[in-house]
Amino acid sequence: MVKKSILAALLAMSMTVGLASAMSKPVTIEDQGSFLAGGTVVTAPGEYDGIKPRNLDGETLHGDHAYVFYQKPVKAHKYGLVFLHGAGQSAKTWETTPDGRDGFQNIFLERGYSTYLVDQPRRGRAGRSTVPEKISATPDDQLWYNTFRIGQWPDYYENAQVPRDKRSLDQFFRQMTPNTGAYNDEVIADAMAVVFEKSGNGVLVTHSQGGGPGWYTAIKTDKVRGIVAMDPGAFLFPEGEVPEVEVTSSPFPAKGTAIPMEDFMKLTKIPIVVYYGDNIPSEPTDNWGQDNWRVRLNLARKWAAVINRYGGDATIVHLPEIGVHGNTHFLFADLNNVQIANLMEKWMKDKSLTK
């Protein structure tokens, strides 16, 4: 842990990959560090005997925890921001953008928010899993490219808010990282609840696949005071109220999940905003990369209607509908990510989450 002032601008000296540079301005850090949160311990049968070579009897395995890197600026806002990444990603997704600009970590740190960047259990720096996983070396860059609404490989969508140089695309592909154990919402949410025990009351910011365990996290701890979900794909409904699965050309159908009403009601006690980017059609299409998000946006709207019907405060923002165009699945790293950050901060101010 660091307990002295640090000019965060020094960090920018090594960030020379892209055309831009981060950070955009110096920040004085009061405290920074990292910790591991949650997890479990597995013990092999038998009694450990250290005299015997390679004796596995009675040995333990600590795994399924989250890794967190945090920074607290001087005179920080009351509520910090806890960032949870999406599929194929780690905390890197919130850091410097592929072309070298400020990511959400720096943008909000510069605005006086404490930031907590999480690697979920069985991913990235939290890779110690208690269950086995086969990690393949299957080429799949183009699958991600199309799914993330950057374009249809090798073309970009005409309005896509992304840098188009080869160096930035190379950096983007290289931040993909595999699961080291089976993906499990509950395992992630259990660890995230412990993250909030350490970070204290704050706003949970999720992306994509992280949206699912994000909802469960808010159910497990009352320290989540608000949720900002970016392009999430999964939603929780009260038992008996899960919508039918919508037909799609995507190989990844959007399915709601049923939970007890007692748990669902906890999601109605906090403000929630959900942002979706551009190039999501309103009608079915054979472009499965787009149709995947058409059905998820439809599911999100059905979910918000249920939340609000039970007295909650959920808002779905489809950015093109408010005049913000060209955002990909990674709207927080797109060329207009400062504009997205402004929208998010205004929402937090409106919900009294920036005290």
Secondary structure by P-SEA (a helix, b strand, c coil): ccccccccccccccccccccccccbbbbbccccccccccccccccbbbbccccccccbbbbbccbbbbbbccccccccbbbbbbbccccccccccccccccccaaaaaaaabbbbbbbbcccccccccccbbbbbbbcccaaaaaaaacccccccccccccccccaaaaaaaaaabbbbcccccaaaaaaaaaaaaaaaccbbbbbcccaaaaaaaaaaacccccbbbbccccbbbbccccccccccccccbbbbbbbccaaaaaaaaabbbbbbbbcccccccccaaaaaaaaaaaaaaaaaaaaaaaabbbbbbbccccccccccccccccccaaaaaaaaaaaaaaaacccc
